[in-house]
Amino acid sequence: MTIRPLTEEEQADWPKEPLVALDKSFADARGAIQPLADLAMESASLITSAPDTVRANHYHQTDWHYCYLLSGSMDYYHRPHGSEDEPERVRVNAGDMVFTPPLVDHAMKFLEETTFLTLSRNPRDQESYEADVVRIQLID
């Protein structure tokens, strides 16, 4: 298992806020194409979550991820790792996308049945994932 080191060039392209402004979709008589992310990544996962459940409660050492909600809604909590401040809460609805860089404590509280797509920098096999993630208790 090899995880690529982070570079300054990579970090310069990251969104500055958790809620990501999406590029305009391309639409014609066939339908539409919504661009989500155009960068090097090694994992795409489809995740479903039941109402009143929590995911994450962790931070990543080198991984980042975009989470695009296909359906449902969640409250996304985040703060810089090591901060004692209360985490900021962002409401995320279907059609919204949030970005989490490395070294950001984050958690997701699902408000209803929710399905989302996660696009990640690092591989999602269990060994790679466990080598990079650090679990914390950001929210209950």
ChimeraX commands (.cxc) that place a marker at each C-alpha (Angstrom):
marker #1 position 0.00,0.00,0.00 radius 0.5
marker #1 position 1.42,3.38,-1.05 radius 0.5
marker #1 position -0.34,6.66,-0.39 radius 0.5
marker #1 position 0.88,9.60,-2.47 radius 0.5
marker #1 position 2.33,12.50,-0.46 radius 0.5
marker #1 position 0.36,15.75,-0.59 radius 0.5
marker #1 position 1.75,18.52,-2.76 radius 0.5
marker #1 position 1.32,22.30,-2.61 radius 0.5
marker #1 position 0.10,22.23,-6.21 radius 0.5
marker #1 position -2.66,19.76,-5.27 radius 0.5
marker #1 position -3.69,21.84,-2.26 radius 0.5
marker #1 position -3.91,25.02,-4.37 radius 0.5
marker #1 position -6.79,23.47,-6.34 radius 0.5
marker #1 position -8.92,22.55,-3.31 radius 0.5
marker #1 position -12.19,24.41,-2.69 radius 0.5
marker #1 position -11.87,27.04,0.06 radius 0.5
marker #1 position -15.26,26.31,1.67 radius 0.5
marker #1 position -16.96,22.98,2.47 radius 0.5
marker #1 position -20.02,23.62,0.26 radius 0.5
marker #1 position -18.77,23.40,-3.33 radius 0.5
marker #1 position -20.20,25.58,-6.10 radius 0.5
marker #1 position -20.86,23.23,-9.01 radius 0.5
marker #1 position -20.03,24.13,-12.58 radius 0.5
marker #1 position -22.95,24.73,-14.90 radius 0.5
marker #1 position -24.42,21.53,-16.31 radius 0.5
marker #1 position -24.48,20.73,-20.02 radius 0.5
marker #1 position -28.03,20.16,-21.21 radius 0.5
marker #1 position -29.64,19.29,-24.53 radius 0.5
marker #1 position -32.61,17.22,-25.73 radius 0.5
marker #1 position -31.02,14.02,-24.37 radius 0.5
marker #1 position -30.76,15.33,-20.81 radius 0.5
marker #1 position -27.98,16.89,-18.76 radius 0.5
marker #1 position -24.42,16.23,-17.61 radius 0.5
marker #1 position -23.41,17.76,-14.27 radius 0.5
marker #1 position -19.62,18.03,-13.84 radius 0.5
marker #1 position -18.62,17.10,-10.27 radius 0.5
marker #1 position -14.83,16.81,-10.05 radius 0.5
marker #1 position -12.11,16.86,-12.68 radius 0.5
marker #1 position -8.97,15.76,-10.84 radius 0.5
marker #1 position -6.89,12.71,-10.02 radius 0.5
marker #1 position -8.65,10.41,-7.56 radius 0.5
marker #1 position -8.48,6.75,-6.69 radius 0.5
marker #1 position -11.90,5.96,-5.27 radius 0.5
marker #1 position -15.59,6.46,-5.97 radius 0.5
marker #1 position -18.14,5.03,-3.54 radius 0.5
marker #1 position -21.93,5.07,-3.38 radius 0.5
marker #1 position -23.13,5.28,0.23 radius 0.5
marker #1 position -26.62,5.07,1.72 radius 0.5
marker #1 position -27.46,6.27,5.21 radius 0.5
marker #1 position -30.54,5.85,7.37 radius 0.5
marker #1 position -32.26,8.81,9.09 radius 0.5
marker #1 position -30.82,9.93,12.45 radius 0.5
marker #1 position -27.50,8.14,11.90 radius 0.5
marker #1 position -23.98,9.57,12.03 radius 0.5
marker #1 position -21.03,8.84,9.74 radius 0.5
marker #1 position -17.41,9.98,9.84 radius 0.5
marker #1 position -16.51,11.39,13.29 radius 0.5
marker #1 position -12.92,11.31,12.07 radius 0.5
marker #1 position -10.25,13.13,10.11 radius 0.5
marker #1 position -7.89,11.99,7.37 radius 0.5
marker #1 position -4.13,12.46,7.38 radius 0.5
marker #1 position -3.72,12.72,3.58 radius 0.5
marker #1 position -7.09,11.84,2.04 radius 0.5
marker #1 position -9.68,14.31,0.84 radius 0.5
marker #1 position -13.16,13.65,-0.46 radius 0.5
marker #1 position -16.05,15.25,-2.27 radius 0.5
marker #1 position -19.53,14.08,-1.18 radius 0.5
marker #1 position -22.32,14.70,-3.69 radius 0.5
marker #1 position -25.83,14.08,-2.35 radius 0.5
marker #1 position -28.02,12.25,-4.83 radius 0.5
marker #1 position -31.02,12.21,-2.49 radius 0.5
marker #1 position -31.85,13.13,1.08 radius 0.5
marker #1 position -30.15,15.65,3.37 radius 0.5
marker #1 position -27.56,15.87,6.11 radius 0.5
marker #1 position -25.91,18.25,8.51 radius 0.5
marker #1 position -22.16,18.33,7.84 radius 0.5
marker #1 position -19.97,19.33,10.80 radius 0.5
marker #1 position -16.34,20.40,10.39 radius 0.5
marker #1 position -13.45,22.21,12.08 radius 0.5
marker #1 position -9.65,22.21,11.66 radius 0.5
marker #1 position -8.06,19.26,13.43 radius 0.5
marker #1 position -6.73,20.25,16.84 radius 0.5
marker #1 position -9.23,23.09,17.27 radius 0.5
marker #1 position -11.23,23.28,20.50 radius 0.5
marker #1 position -13.95,25.38,18.79 radius 0.5
marker #1 position -17.43,24.02,18.26 radius 0.5
marker #1 position -17.65,22.53,14.77 radius 0.5
marker #1 position -19.41,24.56,12.08 radius 0.5
marker #1 position -22.65,23.01,10.78 radius 0.5
marker #1 position -23.56,23.15,7.09 radius 0.5
marker #1 position -26.94,21.88,5.82 radius 0.5
marker #1 position -26.43,19.78,2.68 radius 0.5
marker #1 position -29.35,18.80,0.43 radius 0.5
marker #1 position -29.79,16.64,-2.66 radius 0.5
marker #1 position -27.80,18.21,-5.50 radius 0.5
marker #1 position -25.24,19.80,-3.14 radius 0.5
marker #1 position -21.62,18.75,-2.77 radius 0.5
marker #1 position -19.20,19.23,0.15 radius 0.5
marker #1 position -15.42,18.95,0.15 radius 0.5
marker #1 position -13.32,17.74,3.09 radius 0.5
marker #1 position -9.53,18.24,2.91 radius 0.5
marker #1 position -7.03,16.35,5.07 radius 0.5
marker #1 position -6.69,17.33,8.73 radius 0.5
marker #1 position -10.28,18.51,9.08 radius 0.5
marker #1 position -12.41,16.91,11.79 radius 0.5
marker #1 position -15.75,16.08,10.21 radius 0.5
marker #1 position -19.01,14.26,10.84 radius 0.5
marker #1 position -22.30,13.79,8.99 radius 0.5
marker #1 position -25.73,13.54,10.63 radius 0.5
marker #1 position -28.38,12.26,8.23 radius 0.5
marker #1 position -31.79,13.89,8.48 radius 0.5
marker #1 position -33.60,11.40,6.24 radius 0.5
marker #1 position -32.79,8.39,4.04 radius 0.5
marker #1 position -29.79,9.72,2.09 radius 0.5
marker #1 position -27.72,8.45,-0.82 radius 0.5
marker #1 position -24.44,10.10,-1.75 radius 0.5
marker #1 position -21.46,9.62,-4.00 radius 0.5
marker #1 position -18.00,10.00,-2.42 radius 0.5
marker #1 position -15.02,10.79,-4.66 radius 0.5
marker #1 position -11.73,10.34,-2.78 radius 0.5
marker #1 position -8.03,10.97,-3.33 radius 0.5
marker #1 position -6.82,7.69,-1.79 radius 0.5
marker #1 position -7.83,4.09,-2.45 radius 0.5
marker #1 position -10.82,2.88,-0.42 radius 0.5
marker #1 position -9.58,-0.65,0.32 radius 0.5
marker #1 position -9.71,-1.29,4.06 radius 0.5
marker #1 position -5.94,-1.36,4.61 radius 0.5
marker #1 position -5.36,2.00,2.89 radius 0.5
marker #1 position -8.38,3.58,4.55 radius 0.5
marker #1 position -7.42,2.46,8.07 radius 0.5
marker #1 position -3.82,3.65,7.59 radius 0.5
marker #1 position -5.04,7.19,6.89 radius 0.5
marker #1 position -8.16,7.74,9.06 radius 0.5
marker #1 position -8.10,8.84,12.71 radius 0.5
marker #1 position -11.38,8.40,14.58 radius 0.5
marker #1 position -12.60,11.11,16.97 radius 0.5
marker #1 position -15.89,12.00,18.68 radius 0.5
marker #1 position -16.87,15.28,16.98 radius 0.5
marker #1 position -20.64,14.85,17.47 radius 0.5
marker #1 position -22.91,12.31,19.18 radius 0.5
marker link #1:1,2 radius 0.2
marker link #1:2,3 radius 0.2
marker link #1:3,4 radius 0.2
marker link #1:4,5 radius 0.2
marker link #1:5,6 radius 0.2
marker link #1:6,7 radius 0.2
marker link #1:7,8 radius 0.2
marker link #1:8,9 radius 0.2
marker link #1:9,10 radius 0.2
marker link #1:10,11 radius 0.2
marker link #1:11,12 radius 0.2
marker link #1:12,13 radius 0.2
marker link #1:13,14 radius 0.2
marker link #1:14,15 radius 0.2
marker link #1:15,16 radius 0.2
marker link #1:16,17 radius 0.2
marker link #1:17,18 radius 0.2
marker link #1:18,19 radius 0.2
marker link #1:19,20 radius 0.2
marker link #1:20,21 radius 0.2
marker link #1:21,22 radius 0.2
marker link #1:22,23 radius 0.2
marker link #1:23,24 radius 0.2
marker link #1:24,25 radius 0.2
marker link #1:25,26 radius 0.2
marker link #1:26,27 radius 0.2
marker link #1:27,28 radius 0.2
marker link #1:28,29 radius 0.2
marker link #1:29,30 radius 0.2
marker link #1:30,31 radius 0.2
marker link #1:31,32 radius 0.2
marker link #1:32,33 radius 0.2
marker link #1:33,34 radius 0.2
marker link #1:34,35 radius 0.2
marker link #1:35,36 radius 0.2
marker link #1:36,37 radius 0.2
marker link #1:37,38 radius 0.2
marker link #1:38,39 radius 0.2
marker link #1:39,40 radius 0.2
marker link #1:40,41 radius 0.2
marker link #1:41,42 radius 0.2
marker link #1:42,43 radius 0.2
marker link #1:43,44 radius 0.2
marker link #1:44,45 radius 0.2
marker link #1:45,46 radius 0.2
marker link #1:46,47 radius 0.2
marker link #1:47,48 radius 0.2
marker link #1:48,49 radius 0.2
marker link #1:49,50 radius 0.2
marker link #1:50,51 radius 0.2
marker link #1:51,52 radius 0.2
marker link #1:52,53 radius 0.2
marker link #1:53,54 radius 0.2
marker link #1:54,55 radius 0.2
marker link #1:55,56 radius 0.2
marker link #1:56,57 radius 0.2
marker link #1:57,58 radius 0.2
marker link #1:58,59 radius 0.2
marker link #1:59,60 radius 0.2
marker link #1:60,61 radius 0.2
marker link #1:61,62 radius 0.2
marker link #1:62,63 radius 0.2
marker link #1:63,64 radius 0.2
marker link #1:64,65 radius 0.2
marker link #1:65,66 radius 0.2
marker link #1:66,67 radius 0.2
marker link #1:67,68 radius 0.2
marker link #1:68,69 radius 0.2
marker link #1:69,70 radius 0.2
marker link #1:70,71 radius 0.2
marker link #1:71,72 radius 0.2
marker link #1:72,73 radius 0.2
marker link #1:73,74 radius 0.2
marker link #1:74,75 radius 0.2
marker link #1:75,76 radius 0.2
marker link #1:76,77 radius 0.2
marker link #1:77,78 radius 0.2
marker link #1:78,79 radius 0.2
marker link #1:79,80 radius 0.2
marker link #1:80,81 radius 0.2
marker link #1:81,82 radius 0.2
marker link #1:82,83 radius 0.2
marker link #1:83,84 radius 0.2
marker link #1:84,85 radius 0.2
marker link #1:85,86 radius 0.2
marker link #1:86,87 radius 0.2
marker link #1:87,88 radius 0.2
marker link #1:88,89 radius 0.2
marker link #1:89,90 radius 0.2
marker link #1:90,91 radius 0.2
marker link #1:91,92 radius 0.2
marker link #1:92,93 radius 0.2
marker link #1:93,94 radius 0.2
marker link #1:94,95 radius 0.2
marker link #1:95,96 radius 0.2
marker link #1:96,97 radius 0.2
marker link #1:97,98 radius 0.2
marker link #1:98,99 radius 0.2
marker link #1:99,100 radius 0.2
marker link #1:100,101 radius 0.2
marker link #1:101,102 radius 0.2
marker link #1:102,103 radius 0.2
marker link #1:103,104 radius 0.2
marker link #1:104,105 radius 0.2
marker link #1:105,106 radius 0.2
marker link #1:106,107 radius 0.2
marker link #1:107,108 radius 0.2
marker link #1:108,109 radius 0.2
marker link #1:109,110 radius 0.2
marker link #1:110,111 radius 0.2
marker link #1:111,112 radius 0.2
marker link #1:112,113 radius 0.2
marker link #1:113,114 radius 0.2
marker link #1:114,115 radius 0.2
marker link #1:115,116 radius 0.2
marker link #1:116,117 radius 0.2
marker link #1:117,118 radius 0.2
marker link #1:118,119 radius 0.2
marker link #1:119,120 radius 0.2
marker link #1:120,121 radius 0.2
marker link #1:121,122 radius 0.2
marker link #1:122,123 radius 0.2
marker link #1:123,124 radius 0.2
marker link #1:124,125 radius 0.2
marker link #1:125,126 radius 0.2
marker link #1:126,127 radius 0.2
marker link #1:127,128 radius 0.2
marker link #1:128,129 radius 0.2
marker link #1:129,130 radius 0.2
marker link #1:130,131 radius 0.2
marker link #1:131,132 radius 0.2
marker link #1:132,133 radius 0.2
marker link #1:133,134 radius 0.2
marker link #1:134,135 radius 0.2
marker link #1:135,136 radius 0.2
marker link #1:136,137 radius 0.2
marker link #1:137,138 radius 0.2
marker link #1:138,139 radius 0.2
marker link #1:139,140 radius 0.2
view
